[in-house]
């Protein structure tokens, strides 16, 4: 039996007007087609992951591409036997990926795209500084060999981290700034991070086209410099080469992957907490999570979808 659910992930940096008018139209279309997921709209563009029956997801994509501003919208797709999301949301944001640095324009300043087939040669160069722009819990699952982990709690912390790194200062007698290669899950964060470096005067800035996901999809395992698994923001939790689902599970409370041995910890409670997040929520919050978990378990036993399901 073929997998019935198509997941489409896409983003585009483009000046989008009339956000308030776009929101209800997109929400109504997705609801009418039974498509679930999340669409973020901002004046700088669109960022989304949607899932549903193939014909319905493609109908939404066709609608978006009918807009001249989004005519060349590219998407990545994958298939699953289980619905990745149970709700549909359209949100208006200041940024489709939050950096909190005014004036950064990926449409005008982003770094040079490097195709997955050419990525190995770039990051194998010892003179290239390789930076993983993802959050620390994502990097824990896997990364490229010799990549620097900035230990980020959120992407908005990256500019301050970049500003403090001695390896990114002028090097040698020429004082020329080094070459920098950046990567992230699907490419969107690197659009902004490379634009930020170029705004700081860096000339040789590169990023992985299509992100880790496109690399894992197209580069053969025997040629790969990727180590471990890649965290993804859906029910697969992680993927490996060929985008095959990985072995990781998710904490339904903090939405981060469970660390090795987490379920054996006294701080782990399904749907309520894990060792990573146990100390960040109050007793009342944990009780609320327990009630949601009980309702979810009852709905699952009845083979019903529960609105409190943490898949979105």
SEPA-671399 format. One record per residue (C-alpha): residue number from 0; residue in three letters; x, y, z. Coordinates in steps of 0.05 Angstrom, whole numbers, plus 5000, padded with zeros to 4 digits. Last residue first. Layout:
<recs>
> NUM,ALA,X,Y,Z
...
</recs>
This chain:
<recs>
> 311,UNK,5017,5415,5312
> 310,UNK,5031,5341,5323
> 309,UNK,5016,5353,5396
> 308,UNK,4946,5322,5395
> 307,UNK,4902,5367,5436
> 306,UNK,4848,5369,5382
> 305,UNK,4840,5293,5390
> 304,UNK,4835,5248,5329
> 303,UNK,4792,5187,5341
> 302,UNK,4810,5114,5342
> 301,UNK,4769,5104,5406
> 300,UNK,4833,5083,5442
> 299,UNK,4867,5143,5411
> 298,UNK,4813,5190,5438
> 297,UNK,4823,5161,5508
> 296,UNK,4898,5169,5502
> 295,UNK,4891,5241,5478
> 294,UNK,4844,5258,5535
> 293,UNK,4893,5228,5586
> 292,UNK,4951,5266,5554
> 291,UNK,4912,5331,5556
> 290,UNK,4897,5319,5630
> 289,UNK,4970,5305,5645
> 288,UNK,4992,5367,5607
> 287,UNK,4946,5410,5651
> 286,UNK,4975,5377,5713
> 285,UNK,5045,5392,5687
> 284,UNK,5027,5465,5676
> 283,UNK,4999,5469,5747
> 282,UNK,5063,5439,5776
> 281,UNK,5104,5490,5737
> 280,UNK,5145,5479,5674
> 279,UNK,5219,5490,5659
> 278,UNK,5249,5438,5707
> 277,UNK,5221,5378,5669
> 276,UNK,5244,5403,5601
> 275,UNK,5307,5364,5584
> 274,UNK,5294,5306,5632
> 273,UNK,5226,5295,5598
> 272,UNK,5158,5323,5614
> 271,UNK,5083,5316,5608
> 270,UNK,5061,5278,5546
> 269,UNK,5093,5214,5572
> 268,UNK,5126,5226,5639
> 267,UNK,5202,5230,5643
> 266,UNK,5236,5260,5704
> 265,UNK,5245,5192,5737
> 264,UNK,5288,5174,5677
> 263,UNK,5279,5109,5638
> 262,UNK,5244,5146,5581
> 261,UNK,5304,5192,5574
> 260,UNK,5355,5137,5563
> 259,UNK,5383,5170,5500
> 258,UNK,5355,5240,5493
> 257,UNK,5284,5250,5471
> 256,UNK,5276,5296,5412
> 255,UNK,5246,5364,5425
> 254,UNK,5172,5383,5424
> 253,UNK,5176,5409,5496
> 252,UNK,5115,5371,5522
> 251,UNK,5105,5317,5470
> 250,UNK,5177,5293,5479
> 249,UNK,5193,5264,5411
> 248,UNK,5222,5196,5390
> 247,UNK,5284,5180,5350
> 246,UNK,5300,5119,5308
> 245,UNK,5304,5153,5240
> 244,UNK,5254,5158,5184
> 243,UNK,5285,5147,5114
> 242,UNK,5301,5212,5080
> 241,UNK,5346,5174,5030
> 240,UNK,5400,5182,5082
> 239,UNK,5374,5194,5152
> 238,UNK,5311,5224,5181
> 237,UNK,5288,5249,5248
> 236,UNK,5224,5265,5286
> 235,UNK,5182,5227,5233
> 234,UNK,5120,5259,5263
> 233,UNK,5139,5329,5240
> 232,UNK,5191,5383,5252
> 231,UNK,5252,5346,5227
> 230,UNK,5316,5328,5264
> 229,UNK,5372,5302,5219
> 228,UNK,5407,5237,5238
> 227,UNK,5480,5218,5251
> 226,UNK,5542,5239,5213
> 225,UNK,5538,5274,5145
> 224,UNK,5601,5272,5103
> 223,UNK,5567,5228,5051
> 222,UNK,5600,5193,4994
> 221,UNK,5582,5122,5016
> 220,UNK,5513,5146,5037
> 219,UNK,5497,5171,4966
> 218,UNK,5480,5245,4962
> 217,UNK,5411,5262,4936
> 216,UNK,5360,5257,4992
> 215,UNK,5409,5268,5049
> 214,UNK,5435,5331,5015
> 213,UNK,5365,5356,5000
> 212,UNK,5346,5347,5073
> 211,UNK,5409,5380,5098
> 210,UNK,5392,5445,5064
> 209,UNK,5361,5455,4995
> 208,UNK,5423,5492,4972
> 207,UNK,5478,5488,5024
> 206,UNK,5503,5557,5041
> 205,UNK,5564,5599,5021
> 204,UNK,5597,5663,5044
> 203,UNK,5660,5690,5011
> 202,UNK,5652,5766,5015
> 201,UNK,5642,5780,5089
> 200,UNK,5630,5854,5104
> 199,UNK,5581,5851,5161
> 198,UNK,5521,5855,5114
> 197,UNK,5550,5794,5079
> 196,UNK,5549,5758,5146
> 195,UNK,5476,5776,5158
> 194,UNK,5456,5753,5088
> 193,UNK,5490,5687,5102
> 192,UNK,5450,5679,5166
> 191,UNK,5385,5700,5132
> 190,UNK,5385,5652,5074
> 189,UNK,5418,5601,5120
> 188,UNK,5355,5598,5163
> 187,UNK,5313,5580,5103
> 186,UNK,5356,5524,5075
> 185,UNK,5317,5461,5093
> 184,UNK,5352,5435,5156
> 183,UNK,5409,5484,5163
> 182,UNK,5476,5498,5131
> 181,UNK,5531,5550,5131
> 180,UNK,5599,5554,5095
> 179,UNK,5645,5612,5112
> 178,UNK,5708,5634,5074
> 177,UNK,5754,5673,5119
> 176,UNK,5759,5749,5127
> 175,UNK,5819,5781,5096
> 174,UNK,5868,5812,5145
> 173,UNK,5922,5805,5093
> 172,UNK,5974,5788,5145
> 171,UNK,5935,5729,5169
> 170,UNK,5862,5725,5187
> 169,UNK,5808,5778,5196
> 168,UNK,5757,5755,5247
> 167,UNK,5712,5695,5236
> 166,UNK,5757,5647,5275
> 165,UNK,5754,5696,5334
> 164,UNK,5679,5685,5341
> 163,UNK,5642,5740,5380
> 162,UNK,5601,5772,5324
> 161,UNK,5577,5704,5301
> 160,UNK,5548,5687,5369
> 159,UNK,5511,5754,5372
> 158,UNK,5482,5741,5303
> 157,UNK,5462,5668,5321
> 156,UNK,5420,5681,5382
> 155,UNK,5357,5694,5341
> 154,UNK,5361,5622,5316
> 153,UNK,5341,5597,5384
> 152,UNK,5374,5558,5440
> 151,UNK,5439,5559,5401
> 150,UNK,5499,5518,5419
> 149,UNK,5542,5549,5363
> 148,UNK,5560,5479,5337
> 147,UNK,5619,5485,5290
> 146,UNK,5621,5435,5232
> 145,UNK,5681,5388,5229
> 144,UNK,5640,5330,5201
> 143,UNK,5569,5349,5183
> 142,UNK,5515,5344,5236
> 141,UNK,5474,5295,5277
> 140,UNK,5424,5284,5332
> 139,UNK,5454,5334,5381
> 138,UNK,5454,5387,5327
> 137,UNK,5378,5391,5331
> 136,UNK,5378,5399,5406
> 135,UNK,5429,5455,5399
> 134,UNK,5388,5497,5351
> 133,UNK,5408,5500,5278
> 132,UNK,5459,5546,5244
> 131,UNK,5514,5493,5235
> 130,UNK,5576,5532,5216
> 129,UNK,5634,5510,5172
> 128,UNK,5695,5556,5170
> 127,UNK,5731,5543,5104
> 126,UNK,5808,5542,5104
> 125,UNK,5810,5468,5119
> 124,UNK,5774,5454,5053
> 123,UNK,5731,5391,5065
> 122,UNK,5670,5437,5073
> 121,UNK,5674,5459,5000
> 120,UNK,5691,5392,4968
> 119,UNK,5634,5358,5005
> 118,UNK,5583,5411,4984
> 117,UNK,5590,5403,4909
> 116,UNK,5538,5347,4898
> 115,UNK,5493,5381,4949
> 114,UNK,5490,5445,4907
> 113,UNK,5524,5506,4936
> 112,UNK,5484,5571,4938
> 111,UNK,5525,5635,4946
> 110,UNK,5506,5680,5003
> 109,UNK,5442,5720,5013
> 108,UNK,5444,5796,5004
> 107,UNK,5388,5820,4959
> 106,UNK,5330,5771,4968
> 105,UNK,5359,5751,5036
> 104,UNK,5346,5822,5062
> 103,UNK,5373,5839,5131
> 102,UNK,5350,5910,5148
> 101,UNK,5328,5898,5219
> 100,UNK,5362,5842,5259
> 99,UNK,5311,5804,5302
> 98,UNK,5330,5736,5272
> 97,UNK,5262,5703,5269
> 96,UNK,5246,5659,5209
> 95,UNK,5183,5680,5172
> 94,UNK,5192,5749,5202
> 93,UNK,5143,5798,5233
> 92,UNK,5091,5742,5235
> 91,UNK,5020,5729,5210
> 90,UNK,4996,5659,5224
> 89,UNK,4957,5609,5183
> 88,UNK,4938,5546,5222
> 87,UNK,4911,5478,5202
> 86,UNK,4903,5423,5253
> 85,UNK,4918,5348,5259
> 84,UNK,4988,5344,5230
> 83,UNK,5034,5289,5204
> 82,UNK,4976,5243,5183
> 81,UNK,5005,5173,5186
> 80,UNK,5024,5130,5126
> 79,UNK,5077,5180,5104
> 78,UNK,5103,5213,5041
> 77,UNK,5155,5267,5028
> 76,UNK,5158,5331,4989
> 75,UNK,5204,5391,4980
> 74,UNK,5176,5455,4951
> 73,UNK,5197,5509,4903
> 72,UNK,5156,5573,4891
> 71,UNK,5171,5601,4822
> 70,UNK,5102,5632,4812
> 69,UNK,5101,5661,4883
> 68,UNK,5099,5735,4867
> 67,UNK,5059,5721,4804
> 66,UNK,5004,5690,4847
> 65,UNK,4980,5627,4811
> 64,UNK,5037,5592,4847
> 63,UNK,4999,5595,4913
> 62,UNK,4936,5565,4882
> 61,UNK,4977,5510,4849
> 60,UNK,5009,5493,4916
> 59,UNK,4941,5489,4949
> 58,UNK,4915,5443,4894
> 57,UNK,4978,5401,4901
> 56,UNK,4962,5389,4974
> 55,UNK,4891,5369,4957
> 54,UNK,4909,5322,4901
> 53,UNK,4962,5288,4944
> 52,UNK,4918,5277,5004
> 51,UNK,4942,5317,5064
> 50,UNK,5002,5353,5091
> 49,UNK,5028,5425,5095
> 48,UNK,5094,5455,5118
> 47,UNK,5102,5530,5109
> 46,UNK,5144,5592,5103
> 45,UNK,5122,5654,5065
> 44,UNK,5155,5721,5050
> 43,UNK,5188,5785,5077
> 42,UNK,5123,5820,5095
> 41,UNK,5106,5760,5136
> 40,UNK,5063,5697,5127
> 39,UNK,5072,5632,5164
> 38,UNK,5032,5572,5140
> 37,UNK,5022,5512,5186
> 36,UNK,4995,5442,5176
> 35,UNK,4932,5408,5153
> 34,UNK,4899,5401,5085
> 33,UNK,4826,5379,5084
> 32,UNK,4813,5413,5017
> 31,UNK,4761,5461,5046
> 30,UNK,4805,5474,5106
> 29,UNK,4865,5490,5063
> 28,UNK,4825,5538,5020
> 27,UNK,4792,5572,5079
> 26,UNK,4859,5583,5114
> 25,UNK,4891,5610,5050
> 24,UNK,4835,5660,5039
> 23,UNK,4832,5680,5112
> 22,UNK,4907,5697,5114
> 21,UNK,4916,5732,5047
> 20,UNK,4874,5793,5065
> 19,UNK,4914,5808,5128
> 18,UNK,4979,5798,5091
> 17,UNK,4963,5850,5038
> 16,UNK,5033,5856,5010
> 15,UNK,5087,5802,5004
> 14,UNK,5159,5823,4990
> 13,UNK,5193,5757,4973
> 12,UNK,5233,5706,5012
> 11,UNK,5204,5638,4994
> 10,UNK,5190,5577,5035
> 9,UNK,5167,5506,5024
> 8,UNK,5151,5440,5056
> 7,UNK,5101,5392,5024
> 6,UNK,5077,5330,5060
> 5,UNK,5037,5279,5020
> 4,UNK,4995,5230,5060
> 3,UNK,4970,5165,5029
> 2,UNK,5033,5122,5033
> 1,UNK,5028,5067,4981
> 0,UNK,5000,5000,5000
</recs>
